[in-house]
Amino acid sequence: MALKPISIREMEKQTGDQYEAVVVMSKRAKQVLKNRIAENLMSATEEDVEMGVYDEVIEKNPDDYEELEKPTSIAVNDFIKGKLKWDETQD
């Protein structure tokens, strides 16, 4: 699931500023990561987590490992496909 090289021309189709493109993609990657963390916390039962603190280390079975697409890859693909909308006037 490695990120494939993308052309600067592909980024310029969405925005003329390369730096703006990097900022938009990085903010989207952070958003994806935060959503995953929130989903993991929501899926934990109340017995497992009390007030946001885990009482014990939960060991995961290696056979149950599910490899997810990296947040950076999702952000870049969303940007290139034109799925992201942003306001240029905001910080």
Summary of the structure (lengths in Angstrom):
residues: 91
radius of gyration: 17.6
end to end distance: 31.4
largest distance: 51.2
contacts: 165
relative contact order: 0.20
helix: 51%
strand: 4%
